[in-house]
Amino acid sequence: MKVEDEERIAADLAKIMAMICIRNTRLEDLHAGEQPVTLTGDYSDVNVIDATGQTIPWSTVSHIDDAQMADLMRDIVNRLFTFHMRRDDLRFRDHLDRWMTASNKWDNPVLDTAFLEAVAELGVPRKG
């Protein structure tokens, strides 16, 4: 297989997996809701006041709690597992084809060099 074809297939697969296995999960619930207004553009002018009256800068506040993170990761792992287990099912592939139209509008992915460097630091051999 040509390198260009391999890259195109990997990009398409990454986008469709991101859409149906990550974006369309509880992440949508976390994204929903009212967003704070920032006049500086970097949210340095936004604070959260908690139930005890503590003022927390937006840049340091946790935006999801541990239970929400656990639920989100459970959703993502289950969807990725399901994706891999059903990838050869024709009805599942038809479903993917319908979502592919939307995910193809996303930017093409690029290699995450920070991720590759972190893997290299662990001593894990990498391809290429």
MODELLER restraints for C-alpha pairs under 7 A, 6 or more apart:
rsr = mdl.restraints
at = mdl.atoms
rsr.add(forms.Gaussian(group=physical.xy_distance, feature=features.Distance(at['CA:11:A'], at['CA:108:A']), mean=6.33, stdev=0.5))
rsr.add(forms.Gaussian(group=physical.xy_distance, feature=features.Distance(at['CA:11:A'], at['CA:109:A']), mean=6.02, stdev=0.5))
rsr.add(forms.Gaussian(group=physical.xy_distance, feature=features.Distance(at['CA:15:A'], at['CA:103:A']), mean=5.75, stdev=0.5))
rsr.add(forms.Gaussian(group=physical.xy_distance, feature=features.Distance(at['CA:16:A'], at['CA:99:A']), mean=6.99, stdev=0.5))
rsr.add(forms.Gaussian(group=physical.xy_distance, feature=features.Distance(at['CA:16:A'], at['CA:100:A']), mean=5.99, stdev=0.5))
rsr.add(forms.Gaussian(group=physical.xy_distance, feature=features.Distance(at['CA:16:A'], at['CA:103:A']), mean=5.84, stdev=0.5))
rsr.add(forms.Gaussian(group=physical.xy_distance, feature=features.Distance(at['CA:19:A'], at['CA:103:A']), mean=6.64, stdev=0.5))
rsr.add(forms.Gaussian(group=physical.xy_distance, feature=features.Distance(at['CA:21:A'], at['CA:76:A']), mean=5.64, stdev=0.5))
rsr.add(forms.Gaussian(group=physical.xy_distance, feature=features.Distance(at['CA:21:A'], at['CA:79:A']), mean=4.97, stdev=0.5))
rsr.add(forms.Gaussian(group=physical.xy_distance, feature=features.Distance(at['CA:21:A'], at['CA:80:A']), mean=5.71, stdev=0.5))
rsr.add(forms.Gaussian(group=physical.xy_distance, feature=features.Distance(at['CA:22:A'], at['CA:76:A']), mean=5.51, stdev=0.5))
rsr.add(forms.Gaussian(group=physical.xy_distance, feature=features.Distance(at['CA:25:A'], at['CA:75:A']), mean=6.30, stdev=0.5))
rsr.add(forms.Gaussian(group=physical.xy_distance, feature=features.Distance(at['CA:26:A'], at['CA:72:A']), mean=5.55, stdev=0.5))
rsr.add(forms.Gaussian(group=physical.xy_distance, feature=features.Distance(at['CA:27:A'], at['CA:72:A']), mean=6.50, stdev=0.5))
rsr.add(forms.Gaussian(group=physical.xy_distance, feature=features.Distance(at['CA:38:A'], at['CA:45:A']), mean=6.22, stdev=0.5))
rsr.add(forms.Gaussian(group=physical.xy_distance, feature=features.Distance(at['CA:38:A'], at['CA:46:A']), mean=6.37, stdev=0.5))
rsr.add(forms.Gaussian(group=physical.xy_distance, feature=features.Distance(at['CA:43:A'], at['CA:58:A']), mean=6.36, stdev=0.5))
rsr.add(forms.Gaussian(group=physical.xy_distance, feature=features.Distance(at['CA:43:A'], at['CA:59:A']), mean=6.81, stdev=0.5))
rsr.add(forms.Gaussian(group=physical.xy_distance, feature=features.Distance(at['CA:44:A'], at['CA:58:A']), mean=6.90, stdev=0.5))
rsr.add(forms.Gaussian(group=physical.xy_distance, feature=features.Distance(at['CA:44:A'], at['CA:59:A']), mean=6.82, stdev=0.5))
rsr.add(forms.Gaussian(group=physical.xy_distance, feature=features.Distance(at['CA:46:A'], at['CA:57:A']), mean=6.32, stdev=0.5))
rsr.add(forms.Gaussian(group=physical.xy_distance, feature=features.Distance(at['CA:46:A'], at['CA:58:A']), mean=5.50, stdev=0.5))
rsr.add(forms.Gaussian(group=physical.xy_distance, feature=features.Distance(at['CA:47:A'], at['CA:55:A']), mean=6.25, stdev=0.5))
rsr.add(forms.Gaussian(group=physical.xy_distance, feature=features.Distance(at['CA:47:A'], at['CA:56:A']), mean=5.43, stdev=0.5))
rsr.add(forms.Gaussian(group=physical.xy_distance, feature=features.Distance(at['CA:47:A'], at['CA:57:A']), mean=4.40, stdev=0.5))
rsr.add(forms.Gaussian(group=physical.xy_distance, feature=features.Distance(at['CA:47:A'], at['CA:58:A']), mean=5.00, stdev=0.5))
rsr.add(forms.Gaussian(group=physical.xy_distance, feature=features.Distance(at['CA:48:A'], at['CA:55:A']), mean=5.64, stdev=0.5))
rsr.add(forms.Gaussian(group=physical.xy_distance, feature=features.Distance(at['CA:48:A'], at['CA:56:A']), mean=5.08, stdev=0.5))
rsr.add(forms.Gaussian(group=physical.xy_distance, feature=features.Distance(at['CA:48:A'], at['CA:57:A']), mean=6.30, stdev=0.5))
rsr.add(forms.Gaussian(group=physical.xy_distance, feature=features.Distance(at['CA:48:A'], at['CA:58:A']), mean=6.27, stdev=0.5))
rsr.add(forms.Gaussian(group=physical.xy_distance, feature=features.Distance(at['CA:49:A'], at['CA:55:A']), mean=4.51, stdev=0.5))
rsr.add(forms.Gaussian(group=physical.xy_distance, feature=features.Distance(at['CA:49:A'], at['CA:56:A']), mean=6.26, stdev=0.5))
rsr.add(forms.Gaussian(group=physical.xy_distance, feature=features.Distance(at['CA:86:A'], at['CA:92:A']), mean=6.46, stdev=0.5))
rsr.add(forms.Gaussian(group=physical.xy_distance, feature=features.Distance(at['CA:87:A'], at['CA:93:A']), mean=6.62, stdev=0.5))
